[in-house]
Amino acid sequence: MRTPAASFVAYLWHYTVARLIYDELLRPIMRGGGGGVLIVIACICVAAGYNLIRVGRRRRKR
């Protein structure tokens, strides 16, 4: 597969997953009250921390 085609497929996949997460998880939590938003923010912080650790380990190996 050529690079533009692969990029487009990756874009569509990420867009679809992001929409599913928003429609099925985030929107109901945000409409339900403030407690759910705190849970979502905590999950985002954990995921960001995990990714930062992973990137740091990759850079040290080089």
Backbone as ProteinMPNN parsed JSONL, in Angstrom:
{"seq_chain_A": "MRTPAASFVAYLWHYTVARLIYDELLRPIMRGGGGGVLIVIACICVAAGYNLIRVGRRRRKR", "coords_chain_A": {"N_chain_A": [[0.849, -1.169, 0.0], [0.541, 2.206, -0.795], [2.06, 5.163, 0.641], [0.318, 7.543, 0.969], [-2.202, 6.257, 0.862], [-2.059, 4.458, 3.002], [-1.808, 6.268, 5.096], [-4.279, 7.532, 4.963], [-6.042, 5.427, 5.583], [-5.222, 4.888, 8.206], [-5.929, 7.329, 9.357], [-8.748, 7.271, 9.052], [-9.368, 5.056, 10.683], [-8.499, 5.936, 13.236], [-10.17, 8.171, 13.535], [-12.72, 6.967, 13.57], [-12.557, 5.361, 15.888], [-12.153, 7.357, 17.813], [-14.586, 8.764, 17.599], [-16.384, 6.767, 18.432], [-15.551, 6.389, 21.081], [-16.111, 8.924, 22.12], [-18.914, 9.194, 21.603], [-20.049, 6.956, 22.911], [-18.928, 6.82, 25.476], [-17.848, 9.295, 26.634], [-19.735, 11.43, 26.152], [-22.225, 10.592, 27.47], [-21.264, 10.51, 30.135], [-20.478, 13.151, 30.574], [-22.884, 14.488, 30.394], [-24.158, 13.464, 32.556], [-23.153, 14.457, 34.949], [-20.717, 16.032, 37.171], [-18.982, 14.248, 38.465], [-18.314, 12.079, 36.809], [-16.772, 13.303, 34.882], [-14.419, 13.857, 36.218], [-13.389, 11.285, 36.502], [-12.878, 10.639, 33.842], [-10.918, 12.567, 33.238], [-8.888, 11.72, 34.949], [-8.29, 9.217, 33.816], [-7.302, 10.044, 31.326], [-5.016, 11.415, 32.137], [-3.503, 9.304, 33.223], [-3.105, 7.738, 30.919], [-1.626, 9.552, 29.354], [0.674, 9.827, 30.937], [1.666, 7.208, 30.833], [2.298, 7.038, 28.087], [4.291, 9.018, 27.929], [6.301, 7.883, 29.503], [6.877, 5.619, 27.973], [7.859, 6.792, 25.587], [10.123, 8.06, 26.607], [11.684, 5.848, 27.374], [12.216, 4.725, 24.889], [13.814, 6.693, 23.728], [16.067, 6.635, 25.354], [17.198, 4.18, 24.697], [18.408, 4.547, 22.268]], "CA_chain_A": [[0.0, 0.0, 0.0], [1.337, 3.432, -0.85], [2.042, 5.971, 1.854], [-0.927, 8.315, 1.165], [-3.324, 5.353, 1.132], [-1.901, 3.956, 4.368], [-2.1, 7.388, 5.994], [-5.724, 7.759, 4.954], [-6.666, 4.323, 6.32], [-4.928, 5.124, 9.624], [-6.755, 8.466, 9.763], [-10.134, 6.818, 9.192], [-9.454, 4.174, 11.843], [-8.411, 6.76, 14.44], [-11.369, 8.995, 13.613], [-13.828, 6.104, 13.959], [-12.38, 4.994, 17.296], [-12.375, 8.56, 18.621], [-16.023, 9.04, 17.626], [-17.022, 5.758, 19.274], [-15.234, 6.696, 22.478], [-16.856, 10.117, 22.516], [-20.361, 8.964, 21.59], [-20.491, 5.912, 23.834], [-18.404, 6.964, 26.834], [-17.681, 10.647, 27.166], [-20.957, 12.244, 26.126], [-23.136, 10.265, 28.588], [-20.659, 10.885, 31.415], [-20.487, 14.611, 30.695], [-24.261, 14.931, 30.622], [-24.639, 12.919, 33.816], [-22.702, 15.208, 36.112], [-19.301, 16.359, 37.275], [-18.181, 13.137, 38.969], [-17.826, 11.292, 35.686], [-15.737, 14.062, 34.192], [-13.177, 13.655, 36.966], [-12.889, 9.957, 36.155], [-12.325, 10.726, 32.487], [-9.678, 13.339, 33.316], [-7.891, 10.847, 35.572], [-7.885, 8.224, 32.81], [-6.48, 10.733, 30.331], [-3.707, 11.678, 32.759], [-2.781, 8.033, 33.313], [-2.691, 7.369, 29.562], [-0.555, 10.469, 28.942], [1.869, 9.45, 31.683], [2.162, 5.952, 30.26], [2.928, 7.338, 26.8], [5.533, 9.759, 28.167], [7.3, 6.913, 29.972], [7.25, 4.799, 26.814], [8.694, 7.597, 24.684], [11.393, 8.259, 27.286], [12.454, 4.61, 27.305], [12.684, 4.568, 23.512], [14.894, 7.644, 23.47], [17.257, 6.193, 26.082], [17.784, 3.025, 24.038], [19.148, 4.964, 21.075]], "C_chain_A": [[0.899, 1.239, 0.0], [1.137, 4.266, 0.403], [0.766, 6.809, 2.007], [-2.128, 7.423, 1.486], [-3.251, 4.82, 2.562], [-2.224, 5.052, 5.376], [-3.603, 7.63, 6.093], [-6.451, 6.673, 5.744], [-6.433, 4.507, 7.819], [-5.771, 6.281, 10.154], [-8.2, 8.037, 9.987], [-10.315, 5.944, 10.424], [-9.43, 4.99, 13.13], [-9.657, 7.623, 14.623], [-12.557, 8.166, 14.105], [-13.74, 5.725, 15.436], [-12.644, 6.193, 18.203], [-13.866, 8.893, 18.71], [-16.768, 8.047, 18.5], [-16.777, 6.041, 20.749], [-16.049, 7.896, 22.943], [-18.343, 9.822, 22.632], [-20.82, 7.992, 22.671], [-20.047, 6.121, 25.276], [-18.456, 8.396, 27.356], [-18.974, 11.455, 27.212], [-21.926, 11.874, 27.24], [-22.571, 10.667, 29.948], [-20.754, 12.391, 31.621], [-21.894, 15.14, 30.931], [-24.777, 14.504, 31.992], [-24.201, 13.7, 35.043], [-21.197, 15.362, 36.141], [-18.43, 15.217, 37.745], [-17.571, 12.303, 37.86], [-16.708, 11.987, 34.94], [-14.401, 13.897, 34.908], [-12.561, 12.296, 36.665], [-12.243, 9.974, 34.782], [-10.997, 11.477, 32.5], [-8.572, 12.486, 33.937], [-7.391, 9.797, 34.585], [-6.988, 8.84, 31.746], [-5.091, 11.0, 30.892], [-2.877, 10.404, 32.868], [-2.27, 7.614, 31.935], [-1.55, 8.262, 29.075], [0.747, 10.13, 29.663], [2.49, 8.174, 31.143], [2.895, 6.21, 28.941], [4.228, 8.113, 26.975], [6.638, 8.824, 28.649], [7.793, 6.055, 28.811], [8.175, 5.536, 25.867], [10.071, 7.81, 25.309], [12.285, 7.023, 27.234], [13.008, 4.391, 25.904], [13.86, 5.475, 23.218], [16.181, 7.229, 24.177], [17.948, 5.029, 25.409], [18.66, 3.415, 22.856], [20.498, 5.407, 21.395]], "O_chain_A": [[1.896, 1.293, 0.719], [0.161, 4.091, 1.132], [0.171, 6.794, 3.085], [-2.977, 7.797, 2.295], [-4.268, 4.741, 3.251], [-2.849, 4.785, 6.402], [-4.13, 7.899, 7.173], [-7.379, 6.973, 6.495], [-7.349, 4.304, 8.616], [-6.273, 6.219, 11.277], [-8.808, 8.397, 10.995], [-11.312, 6.076, 11.135], [-10.249, 4.765, 14.021], [-10.142, 7.786, 15.743], [-13.315, 8.618, 14.963], [-14.742, 5.764, 16.15], [-13.287, 6.057, 19.244], [-14.355, 9.262, 19.777], [-17.683, 8.428, 19.231], [-17.692, 5.945, 21.568], [-16.613, 7.883, 24.038], [-18.968, 10.157, 23.639], [-21.872, 8.192, 23.278], [-20.711, 5.654, 26.202], [-19.046, 8.663, 28.403], [-19.266, 12.097, 28.221], [-22.422, 12.775, 27.916], [-23.316, 11.116, 30.819], [-21.074, 12.853, 32.716], [-22.064, 16.153, 31.61], [-25.713, 15.1, 32.526], [-24.842, 13.598, 36.088], [-20.491, 14.886, 35.252], [-17.235, 15.207, 37.451], [-16.425, 11.869, 37.969], [-15.8, 11.337, 34.424], [-13.36, 13.808, 34.258], [-11.339, 12.174, 36.582], [-11.179, 9.387, 34.585], [-10.047, 11.058, 31.838], [-7.429, 12.535, 33.482], [-6.193, 9.521, 34.53], [-6.017, 8.218, 31.314], [-4.095, 10.826, 30.189], [-1.67, 10.431, 32.627], [-1.125, 7.182, 31.803], [-0.609, 7.775, 28.448], [1.814, 10.147, 29.048], [3.711, 8.08, 31.013], [3.976, 5.669, 28.706], [5.181, 7.881, 26.23], [7.791, 8.966, 28.241], [8.99, 5.798, 28.686], [9.163, 4.975, 25.395], [11.082, 7.748, 24.609], [13.499, 7.137, 27.069], [14.137, 3.926, 25.745], [14.801, 5.074, 22.533], [17.272, 7.451, 23.652], [19.165, 4.888, 25.527], [19.567, 2.669, 22.489], [21.25, 5.79, 20.499]]}, "name": "protein", "num_of_chains": 1, "seq": "MRTPAASFVAYLWHYTVARLIYDELLRPIMRGGGGGVLIVIACICVAAGYNLIRVGRRRRKR"}
